[in-house]
Amino acid sequence: MKVNLTGQVALVTGGAKGIGRSIAELLVSNGAAVVSVDIDMKTNEQTARELSGTDRTCIALAGDVSDRDQMEQVVDNVSRKMGGLDILVNNAGINTLSDRSPIHQFSSDDWEQILKIDLTGVFVTSQVSIPVMLKNSAGRIVNVSSVAGIVPLRLQSAFVAAKAGVINLTRSMALELGPKGILVNAVAPGSTLTQGTEALFYGPNGAYSEKAASLIAHIPLGRPAQVEEVAHAVLFLVAPESSYINGTTLVVDGGWSAGYHRDW
């Protein structure tokens, strides 16, 4: 898919690797100047170098999406150095930090941290970015949720709650910002092949590798998504041609959430 994003400035959180890197790469290759924000600056700077070129711009900035002061500084830098902000992709997120547990045994520390990054991070980053977009009465915001925000999963109460919150936050933002020229949508990936899911499921030494076949059995397409497939959904939503799409959640899950795939 090719669209014309020439002259647009995009901010991608969690852009150093995985889905975020793929989003940054697609935006750059379609003409946008991209700012990748991540706490892993070594990887982030490497990504920026690899995605930049003679006529391509990708710069790396450090930032914790849940820290208002840091994100205000990031957005101020972007606005001053690049002349504005046209696209925001709230991609940064984490999942369960320790063993997966039922709600009555779930770690309070994990709950706080996951909600802080996955939901509050979307709120904070959006809140400090929107005033810059309002100066031009235009912009696109894409929030990365999850299939877990649509179909609740067991033993991941914090992640499920955060990602469901992102979906309704997206709708609320769309209602408020659409009349001001800023379109807000979400992408909800299903299981996607990244370094993280490889460590959990798809690698030979994954923590839950014995459950990978069962997970795949729920997906009609019979495989996890590639990061590029999720990134293309984001590209579609920020494309100039998608000018009447606002407040929707584009599910990229191979049919996982469509219903029961297995015979019962």
Backbone as numpy.savetxt, mean C-alpha at the origin, in Angstrom:
# Nx Ny Nz CAx CAy CAz Cx Cy Cz
0.49 -2.14 -19.10 -0.35 -0.94 -19.10 0.53 0.30 -19.10
0.26 1.22 -20.02 1.00 2.46 -20.10 0.03 3.63 -19.96
0.36 4.55 -19.07 -0.42 5.76 -18.91 0.56 6.93 -18.90
0.03 8.14 -19.01 0.89 9.32 -19.05 0.84 10.04 -17.70
1.91 9.88 -16.91 2.02 10.56 -15.62 3.12 11.61 -15.66
3.48 12.04 -16.85 4.55 13.02 -17.00 4.24 14.30 -16.22
5.22 14.75 -15.47 5.07 15.98 -14.70 4.43 15.81 -13.34
4.01 14.58 -13.01 3.36 14.35 -11.73 4.38 13.87 -10.70
4.13 14.25 -9.46 4.99 13.85 -8.33 4.21 12.88 -7.46
4.83 11.73 -7.19 4.18 10.68 -6.41 4.98 10.36 -5.16
4.29 10.17 -4.06 4.89 9.74 -2.80 4.40 8.34 -2.49
5.32 7.41 -2.34 4.98 6.01 -2.06 5.59 5.62 -0.72
4.76 5.26 0.25 5.29 4.83 1.54 5.59 3.33 1.49
6.62 2.94 2.23 7.03 1.53 2.17 7.51 1.15 0.79
8.23 2.08 0.14 8.60 1.87 -1.26 9.91 1.15 -1.49
10.58 0.74 -0.43 11.91 0.16 -0.60 11.90 -1.21 -1.25
10.88 -2.00 -0.95 10.86 -3.37 -1.48 9.43 -3.86 -1.58
9.29 -5.06 -2.13 7.99 -5.70 -2.22 7.01 -4.95 -3.10
5.75 -4.91 -2.65 4.71 -4.23 -3.41 5.04 -2.76 -3.60
5.56 -2.12 -2.56 5.88 -0.70 -2.65 6.91 -0.39 -3.72
7.95 -1.20 -3.78 8.96 -0.99 -4.82 8.36 -1.17 -6.21
7.52 -2.17 -6.37 6.91 -2.41 -7.68 6.01 -1.24 -8.07
5.29 -0.67 -7.09 4.47 0.50 -7.37 5.35 1.66 -7.81
6.43 1.91 -7.05 7.34 2.99 -7.40 7.91 2.81 -8.80
8.28 1.59 -9.12 8.87 1.31 -10.44 7.88 1.59 -11.56
6.63 1.17 -11.38 5.63 1.40 -12.42 5.33 2.89 -12.58
5.25 3.60 -11.47 4.98 5.04 -11.57 6.11 5.77 -12.28
7.35 5.41 -11.93 8.50 6.02 -12.59 8.50 5.71 -14.08
8.24 4.46 -14.43 8.30 4.06 -15.84 7.18 4.67 -16.66
6.16 5.21 -15.97 5.08 5.89 -16.68 5.17 7.40 -16.58
6.34 7.90 -16.16 6.62 9.33 -16.26 6.59 10.12 -14.98
6.14 9.52 -13.86 6.07 10.27 -12.61 7.45 10.39 -11.96
7.65 11.47 -11.23 8.79 11.58 -10.34 8.35 11.01 -8.99
9.08 10.05 -8.48 8.63 9.29 -7.31 9.54 9.53 -6.12
8.89 9.73 -4.97 9.60 9.79 -3.69 9.20 8.55 -2.91
10.18 7.71 -2.61 9.96 6.50 -1.84 10.33 6.77 -0.39
9.38 6.52 0.52 9.60 6.75 1.94 9.62 5.41 2.65
10.65 5.19 3.46 10.78 3.91 4.15 11.67 4.09 5.37
11.53 3.20 6.35 12.43 3.24 7.50 13.72 2.48 7.22
13.70 1.62 6.20 14.88 0.86 5.80 15.62 1.67 4.73
16.44 2.61 5.17 17.04 3.54 4.22 18.11 2.89 3.35
18.79 1.88 3.83 19.80 1.22 3.00 19.13 0.62 1.77
18.06 -0.12 1.97 17.34 -0.71 0.85 16.64 0.36 0.03
16.11 1.36 0.71 15.39 2.42 0.02 16.30 3.19 -0.93
17.49 3.51 -0.48 18.43 4.24 -1.33 18.88 3.38 -2.51
19.03 2.09 -2.29 19.38 1.19 -3.39 18.26 1.15 -4.42
17.03 1.07 -3.93 15.87 1.09 -4.84 15.84 2.37 -5.66
16.05 3.50 -5.00 16.02 4.79 -5.70 17.09 4.85 -6.79
18.28 4.33 -6.48 19.35 4.32 -7.48 18.98 3.46 -8.68
18.40 2.31 -8.40 18.07 1.38 -9.46 16.92 1.87 -10.34
16.02 2.65 -9.76 14.85 3.11 -10.52 15.10 4.44 -11.22
16.16 5.15 -10.83 16.46 6.43 -11.46 17.28 6.22 -12.72
17.24 7.23 -13.58 18.01 7.17 -14.82 18.06 8.53 -15.44
18.48 8.59 -16.70 18.63 9.87 -17.39 17.33 10.66 -17.40
16.23 10.00 -17.68 14.94 10.69 -17.75 13.96 10.14 -16.73
14.48 9.52 -15.67 13.62 8.93 -14.64 14.09 9.40 -13.27
13.14 9.74 -12.42 13.48 10.28 -11.10 12.84 9.45 -10.00
13.67 8.94 -9.10 13.19 8.31 -7.88 14.15 8.68 -6.77
13.64 9.29 -5.73 14.49 9.65 -4.60 14.00 8.96 -3.34
14.92 8.72 -2.43 14.61 8.02 -1.19 14.64 8.98 -0.01
13.61 8.91 0.81 13.58 9.68 2.05 13.22 8.75 3.21
13.77 9.06 4.37 13.46 8.27 5.56 12.20 8.81 6.21
11.37 7.91 6.73 10.17 8.36 7.42 9.38 7.23 8.01
8.93 7.42 9.23 8.00 6.52 9.90 6.60 7.08 9.70
5.75 6.35 9.01 4.44 6.89 8.62 3.57 7.24 9.81
3.84 6.68 10.96 3.02 6.96 12.14 3.53 8.16 12.92
4.66 8.71 12.52 5.28 9.84 13.22 4.95 11.13 12.47
4.07 11.94 13.04 3.59 13.14 12.35 4.74 14.10 12.02
5.64 14.31 12.96 6.74 15.24 12.71 7.60 14.79 11.53
7.91 13.48 11.49 8.72 12.97 10.38 7.99 13.13 9.05
6.70 12.80 9.02 5.98 12.85 7.76 5.71 14.28 7.32
5.53 15.19 8.27 5.42 16.61 7.90 6.70 17.09 7.22
7.84 16.65 7.75 9.12 17.03 7.16 9.28 16.42 5.76
8.87 15.16 5.62 8.94 14.51 4.30 8.11 15.27 3.28
6.87 15.55 3.62 5.97 16.21 2.67 6.44 17.64 2.38
6.97 18.31 3.39 7.52 19.65 3.16 8.69 19.60 2.19
9.57 18.61 2.36 10.70 18.44 1.45 10.22 18.18 0.02
9.23 17.30 -0.10 8.70 16.97 -1.43 8.10 18.21 -2.07
7.31 18.94 -1.31 6.65 20.12 -1.85 7.64 21.18 -2.29
8.68 21.43 -1.47 9.64 22.48 -1.78 10.57 22.10 -2.93
11.05 20.84 -2.90 12.05 20.43 -3.87 11.46 19.98 -5.20
10.20 19.50 -5.17 9.63 18.94 -6.39 8.42 19.71 -6.87
8.05 20.74 -6.14 7.03 21.64 -6.64 5.59 21.27 -6.34
5.38 20.22 -5.57 4.01 19.84 -5.25 3.90 18.35 -5.02
2.66 17.88 -4.95 2.39 16.45 -4.75 1.08 16.13 -5.44
1.13 15.16 -6.34 -0.05 14.79 -7.14 -0.63 13.43 -6.77
0.24 12.51 -6.33 -0.18 11.13 -6.07 0.40 10.69 -4.72
-0.44 10.13 -3.89 0.00 9.53 -2.63 -0.44 8.08 -2.60
0.51 7.18 -2.38 0.19 5.75 -2.22 0.58 5.35 -0.81
-0.42 5.12 0.02 -0.21 4.68 1.40 -0.05 3.16 1.42
1.19 2.73 1.21 1.46 1.30 1.10 2.11 0.71 2.34
2.83 1.50 3.11 3.58 0.96 4.25 2.67 0.20 5.21
3.15 -0.96 5.66 2.36 -1.74 6.60 3.14 -2.92 7.13
2.63 -3.46 8.23 3.21 -4.65 8.83 2.10 -5.62 9.17
2.48 -6.86 9.43 1.52 -7.86 9.89 1.97 -8.35 11.26
1.39 -9.44 11.72 1.66 -9.95 13.05 3.15 -10.08 13.31
3.59 -9.54 14.43 5.01 -9.46 14.73 5.53 -10.69 15.46
4.66 -11.35 16.20 5.05 -12.57 16.91 4.12 -13.69 16.48
3.99 -14.74 17.28 3.14 -15.86 16.89 1.69 -15.42 16.74
1.02 -15.96 15.74 -0.40 -15.67 15.55 -1.20 -16.32 16.67
-2.14 -15.56 17.21 -2.86 -16.01 18.40 -4.32 -15.59 18.33
-5.21 -16.31 19.03 -6.60 -15.87 19.12 -6.69 -14.57 19.91
-7.82 -13.89 19.77 -7.97 -12.55 20.30 -7.67 -12.46 21.79
-8.07 -13.48 22.57 -7.88 -13.40 24.01 -6.43 -13.65 24.43
-5.60 -14.04 23.47 -4.18 -14.25 23.76 -3.29 -13.34 22.91
-3.90 -12.47 22.14 -3.13 -11.65 21.20 -2.29 -10.63 21.97
-1.07 -10.44 21.51 -0.16 -9.52 22.17 -0.65 -8.08 22.07
-0.75 -7.42 23.21 -1.16 -6.01 23.22 -0.13 -5.14 22.51
1.14 -5.48 22.66 2.18 -4.72 21.98 2.05 -4.84 20.46
1.78 -6.06 19.98 1.57 -6.26 18.55 0.35 -5.48 18.07
-0.74 -5.53 18.85 -1.95 -4.80 18.49 -1.63 -3.31 18.29
-0.97 -2.72 19.27 -0.67 -1.30 19.21 0.21 -0.96 18.02
1.23 -1.78 17.78 2.17 -1.48 16.70 1.53 -1.64 15.32
0.74 -2.69 15.13 0.10 -2.93 13.84 -0.92 -1.83 13.53
-1.75 -1.48 14.51 -2.71 -0.40 14.28 -2.00 0.92 14.04
-0.90 1.14 14.74 -0.14 2.38 14.61 0.39 2.56 13.19
0.93 1.49 12.60 1.50 1.59 11.26 0.42 1.46 10.19
-0.40 0.42 10.29 -1.30 0.06 9.20 -2.52 0.97 9.07
-2.97 1.56 10.16 -4.15 2.42 10.09 -3.81 3.87 10.43
-3.20 4.10 11.60 -2.83 5.47 11.95 -1.84 6.04 10.94
-0.96 5.20 10.42 0.00 5.66 9.42 -0.67 6.20 8.17
-1.77 5.57 7.75 -2.53 6.06 6.60 -3.15 7.42 6.93
-3.71 7.53 8.13 -4.32 8.78 8.57 -3.30 9.91 8.62
-2.17 9.66 9.28 -1.15 10.70 9.47 -0.58 11.15 8.13
-0.17 10.19 7.31 0.45 10.54 6.03 -0.52 11.27 5.12
-1.78 10.82 5.11 -2.78 11.51 4.30 -3.02 12.92 4.82
-3.14 13.05 6.13 -3.46 14.35 6.70 -2.41 15.41 6.40
-1.13 15.01 6.41 -0.09 16.01 6.13 0.11 16.22 4.63
-0.38 15.30 3.80 -0.22 15.42 2.34 -1.35 16.18 1.68
-2.54 16.05 2.20 -3.73 16.62 1.55 -3.63 18.13 1.35
-3.16 18.92 2.33 -3.08 20.36 2.09 -2.25 20.74 0.87
-1.21 19.96 0.57 -0.40 20.24 -0.62 -1.21 19.99 -1.88
-1.99 18.90 -1.90 -2.82 18.59 -3.05 -3.92 19.63 -3.23
-4.46 20.12 -2.11 -5.55 21.08 -2.19 -5.14 22.38 -2.86
-3.85 22.69 -2.84 -3.38 23.91 -3.50 -3.68 23.90 -4.98
-3.74 22.69 -5.57 -4.05 22.56 -7.00 -5.44 21.99 -7.24
-6.18 21.76 -6.14 -7.53 21.18 -6.25 -7.54 19.90 -7.08
-6.50 19.09 -6.86 -6.39 17.86 -7.64 -5.45 16.90 -6.92
-5.64 15.61 -7.17 -4.74 14.61 -6.61 -5.37 13.24 -6.60
-4.54 12.25 -6.40 -5.00 10.87 -6.28 -4.35 10.27 -5.03
-5.16 9.61 -4.23 -4.67 8.87 -3.07 -5.12 7.42 -3.21
-4.18 6.51 -3.08 -4.50 5.07 -3.08 -3.99 4.49 -1.77
-4.90 3.92 -1.01 -4.56 3.26 0.25 -4.50 1.75 0.03
-3.42 1.13 0.45 -3.28 -0.32 0.28 -3.85 -1.01 1.52
-4.97 -1.69 1.32 -5.62 -2.47 2.37 -5.20 -3.93 2.20
-6.14 -4.83 2.30 -5.85 -6.27 2.17 -7.16 -7.01 2.03
-7.08 -8.20 1.45 -8.24 -9.07 1.43 -8.72 -9.36 2.85
-7.80 -9.26 3.82 -8.16 -9.48 5.23 -9.04 -8.37 5.76
-9.09 -7.25 5.07 -10.00 -6.18 5.44 -11.40 -6.39 4.89
-11.55 -7.37 4.01 -12.85 -7.67 3.39 -13.41 -8.97 3.95
-12.57 -9.99 4.03 -12.95 -11.30 4.58 -12.07 -11.56 5.79
-12.59 -11.44 7.00 -11.76 -11.57 8.20 -11.06 -12.93 8.26
-9.84 -12.93 8.76 -9.05 -14.14 8.93 -8.88 -14.43 10.42
-8.66 -15.66 10.74 -8.41 -16.06 12.12 -7.00 -15.69 12.55
-6.82 -15.44 13.84 -5.52 -15.32 14.49 -4.73 -14.09 14.05
-5.39 -13.12 13.44 -4.73 -11.90 12.98 -5.61 -10.69 13.28
-6.12 -10.63 14.50 -7.15 -9.63 14.83 -6.71 -8.21 14.56
-5.47 -7.87 14.87 -5.01 -6.49 14.67 -4.91 -6.15 13.19
-4.33 -7.04 12.41 -4.18 -6.80 10.97 -5.55 -6.69 10.30
-6.46 -7.58 10.67 -7.81 -7.57 10.11 -8.51 -6.26 10.46
-8.41 -5.85 11.72 -9.07 -4.61 12.15 -8.49 -3.40 11.44
-7.16 -3.36 11.33 -6.50 -2.22 10.68 -6.89 -2.12 9.21
-6.85 -3.25 8.51 -7.10 -3.22 7.07 -8.57 -2.98 6.75
-9.47 -3.46 7.61 -10.88 -3.11 7.45 -11.08 -1.63 7.69
-10.37 -1.10 8.68 -10.42 0.34 8.92 -9.95 1.16 7.75
-8.91 0.68 7.07 -8.40 1.40 5.90 -9.47 1.50 4.82
-10.24 0.46 4.64 -11.27 0.47 3.60 -12.34 1.51 3.89
-12.84 1.56 5.13 -13.86 2.55 5.43 -13.27 3.96 5.56
-12.03 4.05 5.99 -11.35 5.35 5.98 -11.25 5.87 4.55
-10.94 4.99 3.62 -10.87 5.36 2.20 -12.19 5.93 1.73
-13.28 5.28 2.09 -14.60 5.75 1.67 -14.91 7.13 2.27
-14.58 7.27 3.53 -14.82 8.55 4.19 -14.00 9.67 3.54
-12.73 9.37 3.26 -11.87 10.35 2.58 -12.43 10.71 1.20
-12.94 9.70 0.50 -13.48 9.94 -0.84 -14.68 10.88 -0.79
-15.53 10.70 0.20 -16.70 11.57 0.35 -16.28 13.01 0.63
-15.26 13.18 1.45 -14.83 14.52 1.84 -13.99 15.21 0.77
-13.13 14.44 0.11 -12.14 15.04 -0.78 -12.55 15.05 -2.24
-13.44 14.15 -2.63 -13.88 14.13 -4.02 -14.37 15.48 -4.52
-15.22 16.16 -3.76 -15.69 17.48 -4.21 -14.58 18.52 -4.34
-13.43 18.24 -3.74 -12.30 19.17 -3.79 -11.28 18.77 -4.86
-11.61 17.74 -5.64 -10.76 17.34 -6.75 -9.78 16.23 -6.45
-9.80 15.69 -5.25 -8.88 14.61 -4.87 -9.66 13.30 -4.82
-9.26 12.35 -5.65 -9.91 11.04 -5.70 -9.17 10.08 -4.78
-9.94 9.33 -3.99 -9.35 8.42 -3.00 -9.93 7.02 -3.20
-9.06 6.06 -3.40 -9.46 4.67 -3.60 -8.51 3.75 -2.84
-8.86 2.48 -2.81 -8.03 1.49 -2.12 -7.79 0.29 -3.02
-6.70 -0.39 -2.75 -6.40 -1.68 -3.37 -6.30 -2.70 -2.25
-6.93 -3.85 -2.45 -6.93 -4.91 -1.43 -6.27 -6.16 -2.01
-4.97 -6.32 -1.81 -4.30 -7.52 -2.32 -4.67 -8.76 -1.51
-4.69 -9.88 -2.20 -4.72 -11.15 -1.50 -3.29 -11.57 -1.18
-3.09 -12.84 -0.98 -1.74 -13.31 -0.69 -0.82 -13.00 -1.87
0.28 -12.32 -1.57 1.19 -11.85 -2.62 2.60 -12.34 -2.32
3.29 -12.77 -3.35 4.63 -13.32 -3.18 5.63 -12.19 -2.94
6.03 -12.02 -1.70 7.03 -11.04 -1.31 8.05 -11.73 -0.42
9.07 -11.00 -0.01 10.03 -11.58 0.94 9.34 -11.99 2.22
8.34 -11.18 2.64 7.63 -11.49 3.87 6.82 -12.75 3.78
6.03 -12.91 2.70 5.20 -14.11 2.60 6.04 -15.34 2.27
7.18 -15.12 1.64 8.08 -16.26 1.41 8.60 -16.78 2.75
8.92 -15.84 3.66 9.40 -16.24 4.98 8.31 -16.91 5.80
7.04 -16.54 5.53 5.94 -17.12 6.29 5.42 -18.41 5.66
5.16 -18.37 4.33 4.44 -19.47 3.70 5.19 -20.18 2.57
5.72 -19.40 1.64 6.09 -19.98 0.36 7.52 -20.47 0.26
8.36 -20.10 1.20 9.72 -20.60 1.20 9.80 -21.95 1.88
10.81 -22.74 1.58 10.94 -24.08 2.18 11.08 -24.05 3.69
11.59 -22.94 4.22 11.76 -22.82 5.67 10.78 -21.82 6.27
9.69 -21.56 5.57 8.69 -20.61 6.06 8.07 -21.06 7.37
7.75 -20.10 8.21 7.21 -20.41 9.53 5.91 -21.20 9.45
5.13 -20.94 8.39 3.85 -21.65 8.22 3.82 -22.37 6.87
4.97 -22.85 6.42 5.05 -23.44 5.09 4.16 -24.68 4.94
3.90 -25.37 6.05 3.05 -26.56 5.96 1.60 -26.20 5.65
1.24 -24.91 5.79 -0.13 -24.47 5.52 -0.26 -23.79 4.16
0.83 -23.70 3.42 0.79 -22.97 2.15 -0.18 -23.61 1.16
-0.19 -24.93 1.10 -1.08 -25.62 0.16 -2.54 -25.35 0.50
-2.86 -25.33 1.79 -4.23 -25.03 2.20 -4.62 -23.61 1.84
-3.67 -22.69 1.99 -3.94 -21.30 1.64 -4.21 -21.18 0.15
-3.36 -21.79 -0.64 -3.52 -21.73 -2.10 -4.84 -22.37 -2.53
-5.29 -23.38 -1.79 -6.54 -24.06 -2.15 -7.75 -23.14 -2.08
-7.64 -22.04 -1.38 -8.74 -21.08 -1.28 -8.74 -20.09 -2.44
-7.70 -20.09 -3.27 -7.57 -19.11 -4.34 -7.91 -19.78 -5.67
-8.99 -19.37 -6.35 -9.35 -20.00 -7.60 -8.24 -20.03 -8.64
-7.37 -19.01 -8.67 -6.28 -19.00 -9.64 -5.13 -19.90 -9.22
-5.16 -20.41 -8.00 -4.21 -21.43 -7.58 -2.79 -20.97 -7.34
-2.60 -19.67 -7.05 -1.25 -19.15 -6.82 -1.36 -17.81 -6.11
-0.28 -17.37 -5.47 -0.26 -16.01 -4.93 -0.08 -15.00 -6.05
-0.39 -13.74 -5.76 -0.16 -12.67 -6.73 1.32 -12.35 -6.82
1.73 -11.85 -7.96 3.04 -11.23 -8.12 2.91 -9.76 -7.73
3.97 -9.17 -7.21 3.89 -7.77 -6.77 3.48 -6.86 -7.92
3.90 -7.18 -9.14 3.57 -6.35 -10.28 2.06 -6.32 -10.54
1.37 -7.40 -10.22 -0.07 -7.45 -10.45 -0.82 -6.51 -9.50
-0.31 -6.35 -8.30 -0.89 -5.39 -7.37 -0.54 -3.97 -7.80
0.69 -3.77 -8.22 1.13 -2.45 -8.65 0.33 -1.94 -9.84
-0.04 -2.83 -10.75 -0.82 -2.41 -11.91 -2.20 -1.91 -11.49
-2.76 -2.47 -10.43 -4.04 -1.98 -9.92 -3.90 -0.55 -9.41
-2.80 -0.27 -8.73 -2.54 1.09 -8.26 -2.37 2.03 -9.44
-1.61 1.60 -10.44 -1.40 2.43 -11.63 -2.72 2.76 -12.31
-3.59 1.78 -12.39 -4.92 2.01 -13.00 -5.67 3.10 -12.25
-5.62 3.07 -10.93 -6.40 4.03 -10.14 -5.83 5.45 -10.19
-4.53 5.58 -10.43 -3.94 6.93 -10.52 -3.88 7.44 -11.94
-4.23 6.62 -12.91 -4.18 7.03 -14.31 -5.16 8.16 -14.59
-4.80 9.09 -15.45 -5.73 10.18 -15.80 -7.08 9.66 -16.30
-7.05 8.50 -16.95 -8.29 7.95 -17.52 -9.27 7.48 -16.44
-8.78 7.24 -15.21 -9.64 6.74 -14.12 -10.22 7.91 -13.33
-10.74 8.89 -14.05 -11.13 10.15 -13.45 -12.52 10.15 -12.82
-13.25 9.03 -12.92 -14.58 8.96 -12.30 -14.67 7.80 -11.32
-13.51 7.36 -10.84 -13.47 6.27 -9.85 -13.07 6.89 -8.52
-13.96 6.81 -7.55 -13.73 7.45 -6.25 -14.44 6.66 -5.16
-13.69 6.30 -4.12 -14.29 5.61 -2.98 -14.43 4.11 -3.16
-13.76 3.54 -4.13 -13.88 2.11 -4.37 -12.68 1.36 -3.82
-12.85 0.06 -3.63 -11.75 -0.83 -3.26 -11.58 -1.87 -4.35
-10.44 -1.83 -5.00 -10.14 -2.77 -6.08 -9.45 -3.99 -5.48
-10.12 -5.12 -5.52 -9.62 -6.34 -4.90 -8.76 -7.10 -5.89
-7.54 -7.42 -5.48 -6.58 -8.13 -6.34 -6.18 -9.41 -5.61
-7.06 -10.41 -5.67 -6.86 -11.59 -4.83 -7.07 -12.91 -5.55
-7.11 -12.89 -6.88 -7.27 -14.13 -7.63 -8.60 -14.82 -7.41
-9.57 -14.09 -6.85 -10.89 -14.67 -6.60 -11.09 -15.18 -5.19
-10.10 -15.00 -4.33 -10.17 -15.52 -2.95 -11.46 -15.09 -2.26
-11.81 -13.82 -2.34 -12.95 -13.30 -1.59 -14.28 -13.45 -2.31
-14.26 -14.06 -3.50 -15.50 -14.20 -4.26 -16.45 -15.22 -3.63
-15.92 -16.17 -2.89 -16.74 -17.19 -2.26 -15.93 -18.45 -2.05
-16.60 -19.51 -1.59 -15.90 -20.76 -1.36 -15.49 -21.38 -2.69
-14.20 -21.68 -2.80 -13.67 -22.28 -4.02 -13.67 -23.79 -3.92
-13.47 -24.32 -2.73 -13.37 -25.77 -2.56 -14.75 -26.40 -2.41
-14.85 -27.66 -2.76 -16.10 -28.40 -2.58 -16.28 -28.73 -1.11
-17.53 -28.70 -0.67 -17.83 -29.00 0.75 -18.85 -30.11 0.83
